[in-house]
Amino acid sequence: MKMSRRGFLVSSGAALAIRGVPQVAGKLGGRRVLTLVYDKALGMMRAVERVVP
């Protein structure tokens, strides 16, 4: 699969966000909800993690 520049930026941004989410979730005290969504730009499923109070 060829990855476009946009796909690379999205996936690397998601990887960086994953590293920061546990620190933020620990400070806020909410619970994390993981959802799978289809990303048309990437052409595949990806995980989206939200912190809910």
All heavy atoms as TSV, in Angstrom:
chain	resi	resn	atom	element	x	y	z
A	1	MET	N	N	0.840	-1.178	0.000
A	1	MET	CA	C	0.000	0.000	0.000
A	1	MET	C	C	0.882	1.237	0.000
A	1	MET	O	O	1.782	1.379	0.814
A	1	MET	CB	C	-0.880	-0.027	1.255
A	1	MET	CG	C	-1.734	1.179	1.414
A	1	MET	SD	S	-2.749	1.027	2.893
A	1	MET	CE	C	-2.578	2.666	3.517
A	2	LYS	N	N	0.647	2.130	-0.957
A	2	LYS	CA	C	1.386	3.391	-0.985
A	2	LYS	C	C	0.737	4.365	-0.019
A	2	LYS	O	O	-0.475	4.492	0.023
A	2	LYS	CB	C	1.365	3.973	-2.399
A	2	LYS	CG	C	2.208	3.174	-3.388
A	2	LYS	CD	C	2.010	3.658	-4.801
A	2	LYS	CE	C	2.686	4.973	-5.036
A	2	LYS	NZ	N	2.627	5.404	-6.432
A	3	MET	N	N	1.566	5.037	0.754
A	3	MET	CA	C	1.047	6.008	1.707
A	3	MET	C	C	1.342	7.414	1.192
A	3	MET	O	O	2.477	7.722	0.837
A	3	MET	CB	C	1.671	5.802	3.089
A	3	MET	CG	C	1.042	6.686	4.135
A	3	MET	SD	S	1.621	6.364	5.802
A	3	MET	CE	C	0.706	4.905	6.174
A	4	SER	N	N	0.328	8.230	1.164
A	4	SER	CA	C	0.496	9.608	0.716
A	4	SER	C	C	1.084	10.455	1.840
A	4	SER	O	O	1.200	10.013	2.987
A	4	SER	CB	C	-0.854	10.180	0.290
A	4	SER	OG	O	-1.710	10.274	1.398
A	5	ARG	N	N	1.444	11.655	1.513
A	5	ARG	CA	C	1.984	12.568	2.521
A	5	ARG	C	C	0.939	12.843	3.595
A	5	ARG	O	O	1.238	12.876	4.781
A	5	ARG	CB	C	2.406	13.878	1.861
A	5	ARG	CG	C	3.066	14.837	2.835
A	5	ARG	CD	C	3.388	16.160	2.207
A	5	ARG	NE	N	4.059	16.010	0.937
A	5	ARG	CZ	C	4.357	17.011	0.124
A	5	ARG	NH1	N	4.033	18.235	0.463
A	5	ARG	NH2	N	4.948	16.802	-1.018
A	6	ARG	N	N	-0.301	13.027	3.153
A	6	ARG	CA	C	-1.380	13.292	4.109
A	6	ARG	C	C	-1.588	12.100	5.042
A	6	ARG	O	O	-1.760	12.258	6.252
A	6	ARG	CB	C	-2.663	13.584	3.345
A	6	ARG	CG	C	-3.829	13.887	4.231
A	6	ARG	CD	C	-5.051	14.186	3.402
A	6	ARG	NE	N	-6.193	14.450	4.255
A	6	ARG	CZ	C	-7.415	14.611	3.826
A	6	ARG	NH1	N	-7.661	14.554	2.531
A	6	ARG	NH2	N	-8.394	14.842	4.643
A	7	GLY	N	N	-1.565	10.896	4.494
A	7	GLY	CA	C	-1.717	9.694	5.309
A	7	GLY	C	C	-0.594	9.542	6.311
A	7	GLY	O	O	-0.804	9.131	7.450
A	8	PHE	N	N	0.621	9.857	5.884
A	8	PHE	CA	C	1.760	9.780	6.791
A	8	PHE	C	C	1.618	10.772	7.938
A	8	PHE	O	O	1.864	10.438	9.091
A	8	PHE	CB	C	3.059	10.040	6.027
A	8	PHE	CG	C	4.265	10.122	6.918
A	8	PHE	CD1	C	4.808	8.980	7.456
A	8	PHE	CD2	C	4.832	11.345	7.222
A	8	PHE	CE1	C	5.913	9.046	8.292
A	8	PHE	CE2	C	5.931	11.432	8.044
A	8	PHE	CZ	C	6.477	10.275	8.582
A	9	LEU	N	N	1.209	12.002	7.624
A	9	LEU	CA	C	1.053	13.012	8.669
A	9	LEU	C	C	-0.049	12.633	9.648
A	9	LEU	O	O	0.090	12.832	10.856
A	9	LEU	CB	C	0.772	14.379	8.039
A	9	LEU	CG	C	1.933	15.007	7.267
A	9	LEU	CD1	C	1.487	16.293	6.584
A	9	LEU	CD2	C	3.103	15.275	8.188
A	10	VAL	N	N	-1.138	12.079	9.137
A	10	VAL	CA	C	-2.240	11.678	10.013
A	10	VAL	C	C	-1.808	10.548	10.934
A	10	VAL	O	O	-2.062	10.577	12.141
A	10	VAL	CB	C	-3.471	11.262	9.176
A	10	VAL	CG1	C	-4.519	10.582	10.040
A	10	VAL	CG2	C	-4.067	12.465	8.483
A	11	SER	N	N	-1.139	9.543	10.373
A	11	SER	CA	C	-0.739	8.406	11.201
A	11	SER	C	C	0.348	8.785	12.204
A	11	SER	O	O	0.340	8.319	13.345
A	11	SER	CB	C	-0.271	7.242	10.334
A	11	SER	OG	O	0.833	7.631	9.543
A	12	SER	N	N	1.273	9.646	11.821
A	12	SER	CA	C	2.305	10.056	12.779
A	12	SER	C	C	1.706	10.973	13.851
A	12	SER	O	O	2.104	10.910	15.016
A	12	SER	CB	C	3.470	10.745	12.076
A	12	SER	OG	O	3.040	11.907	11.401
A	13	GLY	N	N	0.746	11.793	13.485
A	13	GLY	CA	C	0.062	12.631	14.473
A	13	GLY	C	C	-0.724	11.789	15.468
A	13	GLY	O	O	-0.750	12.087	16.660
A	14	ALA	N	N	-1.351	10.724	14.977
A	14	ALA	CA	C	-2.088	9.832	15.866
A	14	ALA	C	C	-1.141	9.116	16.827
A	14	ALA	O	O	-1.460	8.924	18.001
A	14	ALA	CB	C	-2.879	8.815	15.047
A	15	ALA	N	N	0.021	8.731	16.323
A	15	ALA	CA	C	1.001	8.056	17.185
A	15	ALA	C	C	1.488	8.994	18.287
A	15	ALA	O	O	1.665	8.580	19.435
A	15	ALA	CB	C	2.171	7.560	16.348
A	16	LEU	N	N	1.695	10.250	17.960
A	16	LEU	CA	C	2.124	11.215	18.973
A	16	LEU	C	C	1.014	11.489	19.985
A	16	LEU	O	O	1.282	11.662	21.175
A	16	LEU	CB	C	2.566	12.522	18.310
A	16	LEU	CG	C	3.864	12.450	17.506
A	16	LEU	CD1	C	4.106	13.754	16.761
A	16	LEU	CD2	C	5.025	12.129	18.415
A	17	ALA	N	N	-0.223	11.513	19.514
A	17	ALA	CA	C	-1.349	11.759	20.408
A	17	ALA	C	C	-1.531	10.611	21.396
A	17	ALA	O	O	-1.885	10.828	22.556
A	17	ALA	CB	C	-2.625	11.959	19.608
A	18	ILE	N	N	-1.272	9.388	20.943
A	18	ILE	CA	C	-1.420	8.228	21.824
A	18	ILE	C	C	-0.451	8.312	22.995
A	18	ILE	O	O	-0.772	7.923	24.115
A	18	ILE	CB	C	-1.209	6.921	21.022
A	18	ILE	CG1	C	-2.410	6.691	20.125
A	18	ILE	CG2	C	-1.013	5.725	21.940
A	18	ILE	CD1	C	-2.250	5.542	19.169
A	19	ARG	N	N	0.728	8.862	22.747
A	19	ARG	CA	C	1.709	8.982	23.829
A	19	ARG	C	C	1.268	9.995	24.874
A	19	ARG	O	O	1.598	9.866	26.046
A	19	ARG	CB	C	3.062	9.388	23.267
A	19	ARG	CG	C	3.663	8.312	22.378
A	19	ARG	CD	C	5.019	8.674	21.932
A	19	ARG	NE	N	5.920	8.694	23.086
A	19	ARG	CZ	C	7.213	8.919	23.000
A	19	ARG	NH1	N	7.765	9.164	21.844
A	19	ARG	NH2	N	7.964	8.916	24.079
A	20	GLY	N	N	0.529	11.023	24.466
A	20	GLY	CA	C	0.118	12.071	25.398
A	20	GLY	C	C	-1.201	11.813	26.101
A	20	GLY	O	O	-1.469	12.397	27.141
A	21	VAL	N	N	-2.041	10.933	25.563
A	21	VAL	CA	C	-3.376	10.700	26.122
A	21	VAL	C	C	-3.326	10.122	27.529
A	21	VAL	O	O	-4.071	10.575	28.395
A	21	VAL	CB	C	-4.220	9.816	25.171
A	21	VAL	CG1	C	-5.482	9.324	25.854
A	21	VAL	CG2	C	-4.580	10.615	23.931
A	22	PRO	N	N	-2.486	9.128	27.840
A	22	PRO	CA	C	-2.496	8.603	29.217
A	22	PRO	C	C	-2.158	9.661	30.266
A	22	PRO	O	O	-2.721	9.644	31.355
A	22	PRO	CB	C	-1.430	7.509	29.191
A	22	PRO	CG	C	-1.365	7.082	27.781
A	22	PRO	CD	C	-1.645	8.326	26.983
A	23	GLN	N	N	-1.287	10.595	29.945
A	23	GLN	CA	C	-0.942	11.651	30.894
A	23	GLN	C	C	-2.130	12.568	31.124
A	23	GLN	O	O	-2.428	12.944	32.255
A	23	GLN	CB	C	0.242	12.446	30.383
A	23	GLN	CG	C	1.502	11.603	30.261
A	23	GLN	CD	C	2.580	12.304	29.465
A	23	GLN	OE1	O	2.370	13.387	28.943
A	23	GLN	NE2	N	3.735	11.683	29.376
A	24	VAL	N	N	-2.827	12.935	30.056
A	24	VAL	CA	C	-3.989	13.821	30.166
A	24	VAL	C	C	-5.116	13.107	30.900
A	24	VAL	O	O	-5.785	13.689	31.745
A	24	VAL	CB	C	-4.445	14.287	28.765
A	24	VAL	CG1	C	-5.751	15.048	28.842
A	24	VAL	CG2	C	-3.367	15.137	28.126
A	25	ALA	N	N	-5.335	11.837	30.585
A	25	ALA	CA	C	-6.428	11.084	31.216
A	25	ALA	C	C	-6.183	10.931	32.714
A	25	ALA	O	O	-7.123	10.948	33.503
A	25	ALA	CB	C	-6.572	9.717	30.555
A	26	GLY	N	N	-4.938	10.780	33.099
A	26	GLY	CA	C	-4.630	10.661	34.526
A	26	GLY	C	C	-4.913	11.939	35.277
A	26	GLY	O	O	-5.335	11.915	36.429
A	27	LYS	N	N	-4.708	13.072	34.650
A	27	LYS	CA	C	-4.951	14.359	35.298
A	27	LYS	C	C	-6.447	14.677	35.376
A	27	LYS	O	O	-6.903	15.262	36.340
A	27	LYS	CB	C	-4.236	15.471	34.528
A	27	LYS	CG	C	-2.728	15.375	34.612
A	27	LYS	CD	C	-2.071	16.471	33.802
A	27	LYS	CE	C	-0.569	16.317	33.802
A	27	LYS	NZ	N	0.096	17.288	32.944
A	28	LEU	N	N	-7.199	14.318	34.337
A	28	LEU	CA	C	-8.611	14.667	34.292
A	28	LEU	C	C	-9.475	13.714	35.103
A	28	LEU	O	O	-10.540	14.094	35.571
A	28	LEU	CB	C	-9.101	14.698	32.839
A	28	LEU	CG	C	-8.490	15.774	31.954
A	28	LEU	CD1	C	-9.013	15.645	30.532
A	28	LEU	CD2	C	-8.802	17.166	32.487
A	29	GLY	N	N	-9.078	12.476	35.229
A	29	GLY	CA	C	-9.841	11.528	36.024
A	29	GLY	C	C	-11.061	10.959	35.333
A	29	GLY	O	O	-11.919	10.399	35.987
A	30	GLY	N	N	-11.177	11.082	34.035
A	30	GLY	CA	C	-12.301	10.498	33.310
A	30	GLY	C	C	-11.964	9.093	32.847
A	30	GLY	O	O	-10.888	8.572	33.111
A	31	ARG	N	N	-12.907	8.473	32.150
A	31	ARG	CA	C	-12.603	7.161	31.585
A	31	ARG	C	C	-12.415	7.296	30.086
A	31	ARG	O	O	-12.966	8.201	29.451
A	31	ARG	CB	C	-13.689	6.147	31.917
A	31	ARG	CG	C	-14.999	6.435	31.283
A	31	ARG	CD	C	-16.024	5.393	31.659
A	31	ARG	NE	N	-17.256	5.735	30.975
A	31	ARG	CZ	C	-18.066	4.857	30.448
A	31	ARG	NH1	N	-17.813	3.580	30.558
A	31	ARG	NH2	N	-19.149	5.251	29.827
A	32	ARG	N	N	-11.633	6.400	29.525
A	32	ARG	CA	C	-11.314	6.457	28.106
A	32	ARG	C	C	-12.217	5.507	27.331
A	32	ARG	O	O	-12.441	4.379	27.739
A	32	ARG	CB	C	-9.855	6.094	27.886
A	32	ARG	CG	C	-8.928	7.104	28.522
A	32	ARG	CD	C	-7.512	6.808	28.221
A	32	ARG	NE	N	-7.119	5.549	28.865
A	32	ARG	CZ	C	-5.913	5.029	28.775
A	32	ARG	NH1	N	-4.991	5.629	28.082
A	32	ARG	NH2	N	-5.629	3.894	29.378
A	33	VAL	N	N	-12.731	5.992	26.202
A	33	VAL	CA	C	-13.583	5.191	25.332
A	33	VAL	C	C	-12.872	5.063	23.990
A	33	VAL	O	O	-12.523	6.064	23.361
A	33	VAL	CB	C	-14.968	5.859	25.136
A	33	VAL	CG1	C	-15.810	5.058	24.168
A	33	VAL	CG2	C	-15.662	6.007	26.466
A	34	LEU	N	N	-12.655	3.822	23.550
A	34	LEU	CA	C	-11.975	3.552	22.287
A	34	LEU	C	C	-13.022	3.179	21.253
A	34	LEU	O	O	-13.844	2.296	21.466
A	34	LEU	CB	C	-10.975	2.411	22.465
A	34	LEU	CG	C	-10.121	2.094	21.262
A	34	LEU	CD1	C	-9.164	3.249	20.976
A	34	LEU	CD2	C	-9.339	0.825	21.492
A	35	THR	N	N	-13.003	3.881	20.104
A	35	THR	CA	C	-13.962	3.652	19.031
A	35	THR	C	C	-13.208	3.417	17.734
A	35	THR	O	O	-12.229	4.109	17.455
A	35	THR	CB	C	-14.882	4.876	18.860
A	35	THR	OG1	O	-15.444	5.212	20.121
A	35	THR	CG2	C	-15.985	4.606	17.875
A	36	LEU	N	N	-13.659	2.459	16.942
A	36	LEU	CA	C	-13.071	2.229	15.627
A	36	LEU	C	C	-13.910	2.959	14.587
A	36	LEU	O	O	-15.130	2.822	14.558
A	36	LEU	CB	C	-13.025	0.734	15.306
A	36	LEU	CG	C	-12.055	-0.084	16.124
A	36	LEU	CD1	C	-12.211	-1.565	15.782
A	36	LEU	CD2	C	-10.634	0.348	15.872
A	37	VAL	N	N	-13.262	3.737	13.737
A	37	VAL	CA	C	-13.948	4.476	12.682
A	37	VAL	C	C	-13.243	4.217	11.361
A	37	VAL	O	O	-12.054	3.906	11.321
A	37	VAL	CB	C	-13.984	6.001	12.970
A	37	VAL	CG1	C	-14.784	6.298	14.210
A	37	VAL	CG2	C	-12.599	6.566	13.081
A	38	TYR	N	N	-13.982	4.348	10.252
A	38	TYR	CA	C	-13.401	4.186	8.928
A	38	TYR	C	C	-12.925	5.546	8.440
A	38	TYR	O	O	-13.702	6.498	8.355
A	38	TYR	CB	C	-14.417	3.601	7.952
A	38	TYR	CG	C	-13.828	3.334	6.592
A	38	TYR	CD1	C	-13.006	2.237	6.402
A	38	TYR	CD2	C	-14.059	4.184	5.529
A	38	TYR	CE1	C	-12.440	1.985	5.167
A	38	TYR	CE2	C	-13.497	3.944	4.290
A	38	TYR	CZ	C	-12.690	2.843	4.121
A	38	TYR	OH	O	-12.118	2.605	2.892
A	39	ASP	N	N	-11.657	5.650	8.127
A	39	ASP	CA	C	-11.065	6.896	7.652
A	39	ASP	C	C	-10.946	6.808	6.135
A	39	ASP	O	O	-10.184	6.003	5.599
A	39	ASP	CB	C	-9.685	7.093	8.291
A	39	ASP	CG	C	-9.126	8.476	8.050
A	39	ASP	OD1	O	-9.628	9.174	7.150
A	39	ASP	OD2	O	-8.189	8.855	8.768
A	40	LYS	N	N	-11.714	7.624	5.423
A	40	LYS	CA	C	-11.706	7.578	3.962
A	40	LYS	C	C	-10.369	8.037	3.392
A	40	LYS	O	O	-9.933	7.551	2.354
A	40	LYS	CB	C	-12.820	8.461	3.395
A	40	LYS	CG	C	-14.197	7.914	3.651
A	40	LYS	CD	C	-15.249	8.817	3.033
A	40	LYS	CE	C	-16.635	8.311	3.324
A	40	LYS	NZ	N	-17.670	9.201	2.768
A	41	ALA	N	N	-9.706	8.984	4.063
A	41	ALA	CA	C	-8.421	9.486	3.581
A	41	ALA	C	C	-7.357	8.391	3.605
A	41	ALA	O	O	-6.548	8.273	2.690
A	41	ALA	CB	C	-7.961	10.680	4.415
A	42	LEU	N	N	-7.362	7.576	4.662
A	42	LEU	CA	C	-6.402	6.478	4.767
A	42	LEU	C	C	-6.884	5.228	4.058
A	42	LEU	O	O	-6.082	4.383	3.687
A	42	LEU	CB	C	-6.132	6.151	6.237
A	42	LEU	CG	C	-5.403	7.215	7.048
A	42	LEU	CD1	C	-5.311	6.785	8.503
A	42	LEU	CD2	C	-4.017	7.451	6.491
A	43	GLY	N	N	-8.194	5.096	3.898
A	43	GLY	CA	C	-8.749	3.912	3.264
A	43	GLY	C	C	-8.745	2.700	4.172
A	43	GLY	O	O	-8.698	1.569	3.691
A	44	MET	N	N	-8.804	2.918	5.484
A	44	MET	CA	C	-8.804	1.810	6.435
A	44	MET	C	C	-9.399	2.263	7.761
A	44	MET	O	O	-9.684	3.431	7.951
A	44	MET	CB	C	-7.386	1.280	6.645
A	44	MET	CG	C	-6.426	2.280	7.215
A	44	MET	SD	S	-4.799	1.571	7.306
A	44	MET	CE	C	-3.985	2.808	8.287
A	45	MET	N	N	-9.568	1.306	8.645
A	45	MET	CA	C	-10.108	1.605	9.961
A	45	MET	C	C	-8.984	2.169	10.845
A	45	MET	O	O	-7.833	1.827	10.686
A	45	MET	CB	C	-10.660	0.348	10.629
A	45	MET	CG	C	-11.791	-0.307	9.882
A	45	MET	SD	S	-13.307	0.653	9.893
A	45	MET	CE	C	-13.855	0.391	11.561
A	46	ARG	N	N	-9.385	3.060	11.772
A	46	ARG	CA	C	-8.425	3.561	12.743
A	46	ARG	C	C	-9.136	3.742	14.087
A	46	ARG	O	O	-10.352	3.836	14.145
A	46	ARG	CB	C	-7.771	4.854	12.296
A	46	ARG	CG	C	-8.663	6.043	12.222
A	46	ARG	CD	C	-7.897	7.267	11.750
A	46	ARG	NE	N	-8.755	8.416	11.627
A	46	ARG	CZ	C	-8.866	9.355	12.554
A	46	ARG	NH1	N	-8.179	9.293	13.648
A	46	ARG	NH2	N	-9.690	10.367	12.374
A	47	ALA	N	N	-8.351	3.751	15.131
A	47	ALA	CA	C	-8.897	3.857	16.482
A	47	ALA	C	C	-8.930	5.313	16.911
A	47	ALA	O	O	-7.973	6.053	16.700
A	47	ALA	CB	C	-8.071	3.037	17.455
A	48	VAL	N	N	-10.022	5.728	17.534
A	48	VAL	CA	C	-10.169	7.063	18.084
A	48	VAL	C	C	-10.457	6.904	19.575
A	48	VAL	O	O	-11.392	6.209	19.957
A	48	VAL	CB	C	-11.317	7.841	17.401
A	48	VAL	CG1	C	-11.508	9.201	18.058
A	48	VAL	CG2	C	-11.042	7.988	15.920
A	49	GLU	N	N	-9.644	7.533	20.391
A	49	GLU	CA	C	-9.794	7.419	21.831
A	49	GLU	C	C	-10.287	8.748	22.393
A	49	GLU	O	O	-9.732	9.799	22.095
A	49	GLU	CB	C	-8.458	7.037	22.461
A	49	GLU	CG	C	-8.559	6.655	23.886
A	49	GLU	CD	C	-7.258	6.088	24.403
A	49	GLU	OE1	O	-6.210	6.296	23.772
A	49	GLU	OE2	O	-7.291	5.457	25.470
A	50	ARG	N	N	-11.359	8.691	23.200
A	50	ARG	CA	C	-11.920	9.888	23.813
A	50	ARG	C	C	-11.885	9.737	25.317
A	50	ARG	O	O	-12.015	8.634	25.837
A	50	ARG	CB	C	-13.378	10.096	23.387
A	50	ARG	CG	C	-13.563	10.397	21.933
A	50	ARG	CD	C	-15.023	10.659	21.628
A	50	ARG	NE	N	-15.817	9.456	21.910
A	50	ARG	CZ	C	-17.068	9.472	22.349
A	50	ARG	NH1	N	-17.677	10.599	22.559
A	50	ARG	NH2	N	-17.713	8.357	22.581
A	51	VAL	N	N	-11.752	10.839	26.021
A	51	VAL	CA	C	-11.832	10.847	27.468
A	51	VAL	C	C	-13.167	11.461	27.851
A	51	VAL	O	O	-13.472	12.584	27.484
A	51	VAL	CB	C	-10.666	11.665	28.084
A	51	VAL	CG1	C	-10.788	11.705	29.600
A	51	VAL	CG2	C	-9.337	11.098	27.659
A	52	VAL	N	N	-13.991	10.672	28.567
A	52	VAL	CA	C	-15.301	11.155	28.988
A	52	VAL	C	C	-15.338	11.259	30.506
A	52	VAL	O	O	-14.758	10.422	31.197
A	52	VAL	CB	C	-16.435	10.236	28.486
A	52	VAL	CG1	C	-16.575	10.302	26.986
A	52	VAL	CG2	C	-16.225	8.810	28.932
A	53	PRO	N	N	-15.977	12.284	31.033
A	53	PRO	CA	C	-16.019	12.451	32.498
A	53	PRO	C	C	-16.904	11.433	33.177
A	53	PRO	O	O	-17.708	10.800	32.646
A	53	PRO	CB	C	-16.593	13.847	32.687
A	53	PRO	CG	C	-17.049	14.326	31.373
A	53	PRO	CD	C	-16.583	13.382	30.344
